[in-house]
Every structure is written in structure tokens, then in C-alpha cells.
């Protein structure tokens, strides 16, 4: 079965950093877009970062305005993985972060990893 598994979330202080990982299994996502979404309590799920499909290698992608200059998305197709480096974290970044892959219109989601930014 196709699975996306996120890891790397946790509790950090404002200004801290976290690196989220998403490793896919069951199929390769090399040629398909992948990205990160997040959902805070009582709010809709929102786009954070995304990459276009790629045949191999590592590359950077698009970011939501709210995280530009602080977050970086990268991809390692050899590992069938996508990453989200989060720097200078703010309290408003607190949310469950979900990895997503779109295979020809079929959307796959990970289980989510909690990121909490608090003093």
C-alpha cells in the first residue's frame, strides 16, 4: 500500500528550528508533485510548501507567503523523501503538519506530525 510517513515534529521555543521528513513507500513519487500542508486547531488545512515532479536528484520548491524566508522544502528522490526545514519558528506555526503527494489526481496524505512552538 502507498504510505507517506512524517517525522521530526516536536516542541520548540520561538526562534527555534525543526526539520520535518516525509518518506514514501509503496510507489515512487519521483515524477509527481509533493508538498507540505498544516492545520491548526479550529482552522482549515493550509498549503505550506510544495515541489513539482522530478525524475531524480534534489531541488527546492514553492513556499506560502507566511513561511517565505524561514522555511525551505527539499527533495531526495533516491530516498523517495521530501523534507521541510523550518527556521525561526513562531507560535503561529503551531499545527499538525501533513505530507502530501499527488499521483495523477489521486492524493495521498501522511498521518501528520505535531509541531508546537511555545515558551
C-alpha positions as CSV (number, residue, x, y, z in Angstrom):
1,X,0.0,0.0,0.0
2,X,1.1,3.6,-0.6
3,X,2.2,5.3,2.6
4,X,3.6,8.6,3.5
5,X,5.2,8.8,6.9
6,X,6.2,12.1,8.5
7,X,8.6,12.6,11.3
8,X,10.6,15.3,13.0
9,X,7.9,17.3,14.8
10,X,8.1,18.3,18.4
11,X,8.0,21.1,20.9
12,X,10.4,24.0,20.3
13,X,10.8,27.5,21.6
14,X,10.1,30.6,19.4
15,X,13.1,31.2,17.2
16,X,14.0,27.5,17.2
17,X,14.3,25.1,14.2
18,X,12.9,21.8,13.2
19,X,13.4,19.6,10.2
20,X,10.4,17.5,9.1
21,X,10.9,14.4,7.0
22,X,8.4,12.5,4.8
23,X,9.3,9.1,3.5
24,X,7.0,7.5,1.0
25,X,6.6,3.8,0.3
26,X,4.6,1.6,-1.9
27,X,5.4,3.6,-5.0
28,X,7.9,6.2,-6.2
29,X,6.8,9.8,-6.3
30,X,9.7,11.0,-8.4
31,X,7.6,12.3,-11.3
32,X,4.8,13.7,-9.2
33,X,4.4,16.8,-7.0
34,X,4.7,16.6,-3.3
35,X,4.2,19.1,-0.6
36,X,3.5,20.1,3.0
37,X,0.3,21.3,4.5
38,X,-0.6,22.2,8.0
39,X,-3.7,22.5,10.1
40,X,-4.0,24.4,13.4
41,X,-6.9,23.8,15.9
42,X,-10.1,25.3,14.6
43,X,-8.6,26.3,11.3
44,X,-8.7,24.9,7.7
45,X,-5.7,22.9,6.4
46,X,-3.4,25.3,4.5
47,X,-0.7,25.0,2.0
48,X,2.9,25.4,3.3
49,X,5.3,24.3,0.7
50,X,5.4,22.2,-2.5
51,X,7.6,20.7,-5.2
52,X,6.9,19.8,-8.8
53,X,7.6,16.3,-10.1
54,X,11.2,15.4,-10.7
55,X,12.9,12.5,-12.3
56,X,15.7,12.5,-9.7
57,X,18.0,14.5,-7.6
58,X,17.3,17.2,-5.0
59,X,15.7,20.6,-5.6
60,X,13.8,23.4,-3.8
61,X,10.2,24.4,-4.3
62,X,7.4,26.9,-3.7
63,X,6.5,28.3,-0.3
64,X,3.5,30.0,1.2
65,X,3.9,33.7,1.9
66,X,3.6,33.1,5.6
67,X,6.8,31.0,5.7
68,X,8.9,32.5,3.0
69,X,12.4,33.4,4.3
70,X,12.0,30.9,7.1
71,X,11.2,27.5,5.6
72,X,12.8,25.5,2.9
73,X,11.5,22.5,1.1
74,X,13.8,19.9,-0.5
75,X,13.5,16.5,-2.1
76,X,15.6,13.4,-2.3
77,X,14.2,11.1,-4.9
78,X,16.8,8.4,-4.2
79,X,15.2,8.1,-0.8
80,X,11.7,8.8,-2.0
81,X,11.5,11.5,0.5
82,X,10.7,15.2,0.9
83,X,11.8,17.5,3.7
84,X,10.8,20.7,5.3
85,X,13.5,22.8,7.1
86,X,11.8,25.2,9.5
87,X,13.8,28.0,10.9
88,X,12.9,31.0,13.2
89,X,9.7,29.3,14.2
90,X,6.8,31.4,15.6
91,X,3.9,30.5,17.8
92,X,1.6,30.8,14.8
93,X,3.5,27.9,13.1
94,X,2.0,25.6,15.7
95,X,-0.1,23.0,13.8
96,X,-0.2,19.4,12.6
97,X,2.0,19.2,9.5
98,X,1.0,16.8,6.8
99,X,2.9,15.4,3.8
100,X,1.1,15.1,0.5
101,X,1.7,13.6,-2.9
102,X,-0.4,13.9,-6.0
103,X,-0.3,11.0,-8.4
104,X,-2.3,12.0,-11.5
105,X,-5.1,13.5,-9.3
106,X,-5.0,10.8,-6.7
107,X,-3.9,12.5,-3.5
108,X,-2.1,10.7,-0.7
109,X,-1.6,12.0,2.8
110,X,0.6,11.1,5.7
111,X,-0.7,10.8,9.2
112,X,0.7,14.1,10.3
113,X,3.3,15.2,12.8
114,X,2.7,17.8,15.5
115,X,4.7,21.0,15.7
116,X,4.3,23.1,18.8
117,X,6.1,26.4,19.2
118,X,5.9,27.7,22.7
119,X,7.9,29.2,25.5
